Amino acid sequence: MASDIAPEDRVIQLGTGLAALPKRLLLAHARGEVLFICGAGVSKPAGLPDFRHLVLDVYGELDASAHAVLANLPQGASNQWQPVNGELTDRQTAEVRRFISGDYDVVLGMLERRLDDQTHGGSRVRRTVAAILRSGAVNPAAIHKALMILSDRGAARTIVTTNFDLLLEVAARRSRASVQTYSLGAIPRPSRQPDFSGVLHIHGALDRSADRTSELVLSDQDFGEVYLRRRVVPDFIYDAARLYHLVLVGYSANDAPMRYLLNAVAADGKRFDDLKERFTFTSTSDLVELEDWRGRGITPIQYDAEDNHRALRATLERWAALSPINGKKALVDTALRRIVRKDRRSAKDVDRDLFDHFFRRDTASERARMSSLVSEVGAGLEWLDAILKISAEPERRRQF
């Protein structure tokens, strides 16, 4: 990496083929100042549908004629595409057009009003959604485990999700970590205290008992209620963005939940200057889409989408394994021993950056331990000099 890059703009690859993570984000995480927000893409590897496919599945259960049209839509159908099916009513056709536009929350609201003439937990639409999700995945994916490790900020584990499933909780239990589930109005107010903890379902969570109704934010009316009328989610997100660097995982810029979340953050970001930097993992290489993220006040972190987004999962797993909070010190030690086999000048930029990061992020006692380790394996004077320079940095500079 070029030496003229400003420290705050430098990135680190924690392994070959992994996403390049901004140093400032890694250091913020080491200080316990990162809050992950998880979308449907996190649970897809476990076999659960994203919002689009959830809507398709609901129509498959409740409206066969409309489902036949929706299921045969060409991939990437534009707003100009017109469904041709004389059997659909005007209301069904309106729903199809909204589906083509990607307004899945609006589609579910329209379907619910047409079939049930009500928008509460007992509607057929909501019962069907709950049944579909319950019949899906029961085992968390590897990404759930990695995120639960990364959600540990030292005194508490805290993670936010717009998903209804409880796979993050299952992943935590299987890792022998205890976390509480909070949903909608029961979610604790953001703070840096240990009581701000748990898996926080800002759009609702499936009740653990299938016999009870789950309060879920599904339709356009639901989003209007919690985002506009009651402002439950915008107020939560704004408070969280003042205290933590928000990191979005499992979203695309056009996801319905993401539109509401981004609008909530972006609106406050223009009025206040105390919001921390926000990030998102994205597999897009489209320059316009990347600028779209930046224009909404979100810094994109790119990764390769091949092999079902393997690079994203591997990046989060590696980050979790190397975490100074609850990672594996043996892996850090192994990396340090490997790096210092070469003198600092001939080492790769990524190795020099990783070495510096390990020392910059940690406590004085841990730096002393690692210094002793690299000295024992014969680290050259330039490596030891780098340690001294990092140790002498003012605390405020260590943010980068």
N, C-alpha and C positions, 0 to 999 in steps of 0.2 A: 504494500500500500504506500502510495507516495507520501514522502515526509512533509510536503507542504499542505496536506489536508489538515484543517483545523481539528483540534482534539475532539470538540463536541460533534464533529461530523464523521468521525471514524467509525468503522463497522468491524465486527469480528465474526468470522465463520468458526463455529465450534467444532466443525468436522467437514470432511469432503462431501460436497453435494448438498450441504445444508444451507438454509437461508442465512444471509448476512445480517446480523443483529446490531443495531446502533449501540455503541459503547454506553451512551448516556442512559439507554433503556436498561442495559444489564446492570449498571451501577445503581440505578433507581430501584431495581428489583432486589439487589443486595441490601439496600437500606430499608426494605419492606414497604416501598412506595408504589407498588404496581398492583392494579386490580384488573383481573381478566374478566371479559364479558363474552359468553359463549353462545353461538347461534346454532342453527340446525345442522350446519356442516360438521359440527363436532360429533353429532350422534348418527350421522349417515353411515360411518364405518361399522357401527353396531347394528345396522339393519333397519333404522328408523327412517321414515320419509322426510324430505324437506317440505317446505310449505306448499310448493307446487304439486308435488306428488301426494301430499296429504289431501289436498282439495280433490285431486283426481280420484283418490280412494273413497272419499266421502260420496262423490257423485256415483261411483261404481256401486255403492251400497244403497243409495237413495233415489237416484234418477238415471235409469239405464239409457234413455234416449239422449239426454244431454251428455252423458258419459261417453257414448259412442262417438259423438262429435269431438269432444275434448281430447279423447285418447288418440284420435287420428289427426290432430293438428300437426302440421309440419313444424319441425324444430326451428325455433326462431321466427315463428309467424309474426308478421308486423301488424300494426294497427289497421293497415289497409286490407288485410286478408278478410274475406267475408265467408262465413260458414254457409254452406248450401245444404239445407235439410228442411224440407217442407213440413216435417212432423213436429218441429219445435215451436213452442208458443213465443210470443214477443218477449215475455219475461225470461224464458230460457235463452233466447238469442241474445238478449242484453247481458246475461251472465256469461255467455261464451265470449262476447266481445270484451268484457272486463277481464276475463281469464287471459285472453290474448295480450292484453295490455300489462299483464302481470300484477293486477290489483287483486291479489288472492284474498285479502281481508275483506274487500268489498264484495267479492264473489260469494264468500261464505255468509256474509250478512244478507245478501240478496236471496240466497237459497234458503236461509233460515226464515226470513220473512215470508217467502213464498210458501214453504212447506208447513211452517209452524206458527207463523204470525206472532212470534215471540222471540225474545233475545235473552234467554236466561239458561241456567244450567240444565233444566229439564227438557230442553228441546231435542228433537231427534238428531239434528245436526251435531249438537254437543255430545250427546250420548254416543253417536257414531264415532266422532273424533276420539273420545276416550277409549272406546272399544278397539279402534285401530291401533292406537298407541300401546294399549295393554297387550295386544296380541303380537306385538313386534318384539324388539330386542329385550332380553332380560340380563344379558351380560355386557358390561361396559367394554369399550374398545381401549386399546393402549393409550389413545390420546386422552381419555378421561383420567386415567391414572396419572399421566404426566402433568395434566393441568391441576389436579388436586395437590400434587407435590409442589408445583410452582405457586399455588395459591397460599402457601404457608409463608407468612411474613414474620415469623419468629414467635410472636405471642398468640397468634390465632390464624386459622385458615379461613379465607374469605374469597368467594368467587360468585360472580353474577351470571345468570343465564336467562335467555328468553325461551328456552326449551321447557316443555312440560314434563318430560321424563325425569326419573330419579336416578339416572345412571351415574352421575357424579357422586351422589351419596353412596351408591353401591361400591364404586371404585374406592372411595375413602374407607369404607368399612373393611374391604378386602385388604387394604394396606394397613389395617389396624389403627386407623385414625377415626376419631369421633367427631362428627359434624352434625349440626342441626339443620333442618330445612325450614326456610321462611318463605312466605309467599305473599305478594301484593301488599295489603295494608299492614301485615305483621312484620314486614322487613325492618330491621333496626336502622336507625339513622346513621349515615356514614360518619365515622370518626377514626382516630388513630388508636383508640382504646381496644383492649382485647375483647370487649363485648360486641364489637362490630365484627361478627364472624358468622360462618355457616355458608350453606349454598342458598343464594338469594334468587328466587324465581320471580323476577319482576313482571312476568306475564302470566303468573299462576303456575301451579304444579298439580299433577295427578294426585288425587287423594290415594293414600295407601290402601284404602278399602274400596273395592270395586262397587260396593253397595251404596257408597256416598257420592253425591254430585261434586265434581271438581269445578272450581271457579277459574275459568281460563279466559285470557284475552285473545279472542279469535277474530271477531268481525270488526268492520270499520266503526261500528257504534261502540264496541268495547274500547278500541284505541282512542276514540274521541273522549270517552268517559275518563280513562286513566291518564291520558296525556293532556287533554284540554280542559275538561270540566273540573276534575279533582286534582289534576297536576301531580299525581302521586309519583309517576316515573320521572318526569322532567325535574322535579325538585330533588329527587334522589340522585339522578345523574349529575345535576349541577353540583350538588354538595360533594359527591364522590370525585368529580373532575377537579375540584379545588384541592383535594387531599391526596389524590393518587393519579398516576399515569394510567389511563384506561387503555387496555390492549384488547382489541376485538379479534375473535377467532371464530371461523366458521360462518362468515357472512359474505355476501356480495353487496355491492353498493345499491343494488335495486331491490334487495329483500324488503318486504313490507315492514318488519320490525326495525330494520336498519334505517329506513327512511324516517321513521318517527324518532329513533334514537339520535340520528345525526341532526335532525332539525332541532331537537331539544338542546343539544350541546352547542351547535353552531350559533343558535340565536343568542345564547348567553356569552359565547366566546367573542361576539362582536361588541358586547356591552361591557364586559369585564376583562381585566388583564391578569387575573390571578389563577386562571385555569391552567393546569399542567398539560404538557404535550400529550396528545392521544396518538395511538398507533393501531394499524390493522395489518393482519397477515392476508396477502392477496396473491393469487396465482396468475393474475393478468399481466400481460406484457404490452398491452395496448396503452400507448402514451396518453391518449385522451382519457381513458378510464383512470389512469394513475393521477392525472391532473384533476379529475373529478373528485377523487379522494382528498387530494391536497386542498382543493377549493372548498371542501367541507370541513377543513380544519383537522384532517386526519393524515398522519404520516404513514405511507404504505411501506410494508416490508414484503418484498417479493420472494416467491419460492416457485419451484418447478412443480406443475400439477401432475406430471406423469405418474403412472402406477398408483392411481387413486390417492393422489396427494401424499405420497410416501414422504416427501421431503419435509412437509409440515409436521407430520407426526414425529419423524426422526429428529427434527430441530428441537421440538418441545421436549422430547425424551432426553436428548443430550443436555439441553439447558437445565432440566430438572436434575439430572445426574450430577451436574457440576455446580449446582446451587450451593452458595456458601451457608445457606440457612439449614438445609436438611439433605444436601447432596452427599456424594460419596467422596471422602477425602482421598481415598486410594486412587481414584481416577484422576484427580487433580495432581497428585504426586507423580503418577505415571506420566502424565503430560509434561510436567516440569522436567523430569529426568530425560525424557526424549528431546525436549527443546534445547536444553543446555549442552547436549552432546556436540553441537556446533558452536563456534564462537558467534557472538551476537551479530557481527557485521555480515556474516555469510548466511545467517538464518533467514528464513522467509519472513516477509512482512507480517503474515498472519500469525506466525509463531511468536514474533516479537510482541505483537499486539496482545496475544493471548497471555503471554508471560506477564506483561505489564498489568494486564487486567486482573489477573489472580492476586497480585500484590496490592493493587490500588483499591480493590473492593473490600479487602478484609481488615480485620482488627489488628492492632499492634502485636498481640500475642500470636495470632495466626501468621502474620508476616515473619515474625521471629522464627517460628517453627519451619516455615517454608524456606527461609534463608539458610537455616541450618541444613535442611535437606539438600538444597542445590550446592551448598559448599562441600558437603560430604561426597557428592558425586563428581566433584571437580569442575564446577561452573567457572568460566573465565572471568577475569576482572571486570569486563564490560557488563556482564550480567549483574555482578555484585554492585557495580556503580549505578546501574539502573534502579536497583532496589533502594539504594541510599537516596537517590533523587526523588523517587516516589514517596518514600517515608518522610521526606522533608517538605512535601507539598502541603500548602495550607488546606484545611479541611474543605473549604468552599470550592477549591479547584478539583477536589477529588470527585465532584459531581460528574466530571467528564473523564 
